[in-house]
Amino acid sequence: MKKLFIPLMLVLCMVAGCKSEGKMQKTAVSKGEECLKDVSNIVNSNEKWKCWMNTNFHDSLQHIYGDTSIKVDASGTVAAGTDAIIALLKKKPFAVDSIYTIKKVKADDRHRFDYEIGGFITANATYSHLLIWNRSSDNIREFEFIAKVDKGQNYSIEIDKRRARWVVLCNLHDAARLVSELYSENAVYFSHKPVIIGHESITQEYQYMNDPNYQLTLHPITVQMVNENLAYEIGQCKGTYNGKYMLVWQRDEQGIWRILVDSNI
């Protein structure tokens, strides 16, 4: 009897586990069904994104992303357009327990775009997102960057120094040096034009900084540390250009903070 006892217990545990797992899956489905019933009444676009992610109705995300949307990750890889972004999300599906906004600001005077720093929580981790919402196009996610949150050392002082260096080089009208010193080699610049990637292309885009009359300062509105290697920043430009800007700072292998994503819609 003793020899039979352990296997019998294992079988019972396995059965109990299967029942428990089935119950959890049933609960998740029922929550999804409830969400889908009410999705047309959900005003908050982040909550709609959460609903469609949780119910695996990924194709419905076409209402969240547009043909001009881009999704960038920490490696600098860019997914461009609705189909590419949805295909990427389908490859690694996940369920979202809750979603939140930390800071949301108008990106332009006509309020066509919003910049947002926020995040969401899953069963296993917390993630931080940096978004650009296109309000003039049914409030779609024009830009998305998502990274896992991992509390560590705060590098705000180092980032402040690097931002100050950006301003110095900008006002010395040396676009090539600014990009080579401050930007990752695979940095992404996102504006109204198609996305621009890499030192050479960004330097070419920044030729207007070489105009002796061009002057600019950067004034951060919020800087959010995501983990020891990433930080999000939303700020205000003042000078020749007076719009908002958005940055993703990334610490490289040498411990130097560089700009991975730069945007001023």
N, C-alpha and C positions, 0 to 999 in steps of 0.2 A: 504493500500500500504506500509505503514511503516513496518508492521509486515512481509511482504513478502520480504522486501528489504534486510535484514540481511542474511536470508537463501540463497537468490539468489546470493548475493555477495560471500558467502562461496562456493557455487557450482562453481561459475566462477573462484574463486581462486584455488579450487581443480583441476579443468580442466587445468588451466594455469600451475599449479604445475606439473601435470602429463605430460603435453607436454614438460615442461622444463626438467623433469627427463628423459623422453624418448630421448630427444635431447642429454643430457649428456651421456646416455648409448650408443647411436648411435655413438657419437664422440669417446668414449672409444673403441668401437668395431672397428671403422674405423682405429684408431691409431694402434690397435692390428694387424689388417690385414696388414697394412703397414709394421709393425715390422716383421711379419712372412714372408712376401715377401722377406725381406732383411736379414733374420737371418743367412743365409749361408754365407753372406758377412761381418757379424759383427765379427771383430777380437777380441775385448775386451770381455773377458768371463763374466765380471760383467754385461755388456750390454745385453749379451745373457740371463743371469739369469733374468734380469729385463724384457726382452721381454716375456719369457715364464711365468713369474709370472703374468704379465699384461694380458695375453691372456688366462689364466687358462689352458695352455698346460703343466700342471704339469708333465705329464709322460715324456715330453721331457727333464726334468731336470736330467734324467738319464745320459745325456751327461755332466752334471756339477758335479754330485756326483757319487762316486764309491762304490764298495762293502766294502772298508776299511774306507770310510768316516765316521766321527762322527759329531753330532751336539749337543752342550751342551748349556743349558740355565742357568739363574741366580740361579735356585734352585739346580743346580748340576745334573739335569736329563740328561741322555745321550740317544740319538737316534743313533743307529749304523747301517750303511749300507744304500744303495740307497733306498730300499723300505720303510724302517722305516722313513727316513728323508722326502721323498716325501709324505708319508701318513700324517705326522705331518703338512706339509705345506698345504695340501689339507683341513685339518680341520679348519684352520684359514687363508683363502686366503686374500690377500691384493694387492692393486695396487701401483706401485712405480712410482713416478713422475720423480725422478732423482737419480742417484747413483754416488758415488765419492770415490776416494782414497786419504788418507792423507799421508800415508807412506807405502812403499813397499820395502822390503830388501831381498837379497839372504840369504836363511837360511843355506845353506851348500856350501862348496867349489866347488862341482861339479855342482852346480846350478840346482839341481833336484827339490828343493822346494823354495817357496817364502813365507815370512810372510807379511801380509797386515793388516793395520788398515785403515778403511774407514767408509762408511755409506751410507744411502739412506734416501730419503724424501718421505713421503706419504702425502695424503691430510690432515691428522690430526696430524702427529708427525714426528720427526726426529729420526732415529735409527743409532746406531753405530755397525759396525761389525769388528770382528777379524777373519782373515782367514789364513789357510795354503793352498797354491796352490801346487799341485803335477804336476810339469812341465813334468816329465818323463812319465806321464800317461794321455796324452791328456789334460793337464792343468785342472784337476778336483779339486773341493774343498775338500781337504783331511780333513779339520777341519773348523767348523763354530760356532761362538758365536755371537749372536745378542742381543742387549739391547737398550731400549729406552733412548734417550738423555734427560737429565734434568739438566740444568745449576744450579750449586750450589757452595758450598764452595770447594776450591781447597785444597786437602789433600796431595799434593806432598811431603811436608816435613815429614809427618807421614809415608808415603810409603818409603821414603828414609831411615828412621830410621829402618823400618822393614826389608828392603833389607840388610842393614848393619848388622842387627842381624842374618839374614840368613847366611851371609858370615862368621860371627864369629863362629856360631855353626857348620857350614860345616867344617871349618878348625880346630875345636876342635874334629872333627871326632865323632860326637854324632848325628847320623842320627835319632834316636828315639826322642830325645829332639827337634831337628830341626823341624821334622814333627809335633809333638804335639804342639809346640809353634807357628809355622808359617803357618800351613795349616788348612783349614776348615775340619771338620770331614768327609765330603763327597767329599773332593777334588779329582780332576781328573788329572792323570798323563798320558800324551799322547806322545809316542815316536814311534819307528818302530814296537814295540810289540803291542799286543792287549791292549786296554785302561785299565788302572789300577785305581781303585777307593778306597778311604778310607785310614785312617791313617795306619792301620796294613799292607796293601798291599804296600803302598808307602814306608813305613819304610823298608820293606823287599827288595824292589827294590833299595833302597838307601844304601844298606849295603856296597857298594864299598866306600862310604864316610868315613867309619870307618877305612880304611887303613891309617896308620900314614903318608904315603908318598903322600896322596891325598891332593892337594891344589887347591883352586878355588876362583876367585873374579868375581863379576857381575858388568858390566858396561852398564847402560841403554843407548840405542840409542834414544828411544822416550817413553814417558809416556803420555797417553791420558786419561784424566778424562772423564768418560761417564756420570756419575751422582754422587751424594753424597755418593753412596754405591758401585760403581764399577769403576775400572780403568784398562786400557790395558797397557801392557809394552812389548816392544821388546828390546833386549839387546845382548851384546857380553860377552861370558864367556872367562876368561883368566886363564890359569894354566894347570892342568892336562888335562882338556878338553877345547878346544878352539873354539867351535862352537857357534852358535846363540841360544838364548833362547826366550821364549814367555810366559808371565804370564797374568792371570786375577786376579786382587786383588779385594777382597770383604770386606766391613766393616760389622762386625757382630753387634748383638743387643747391645753389650757392647761398641761399638765404636772402636773395635780393628780390624785392617786390617790384613786379612789372605789371603793366596793363595788358590783360588778356582780351577784354572787350571794352570798346569805347563807343558810346552812342550819344548823339544829340539830335533827336528827331526835330 
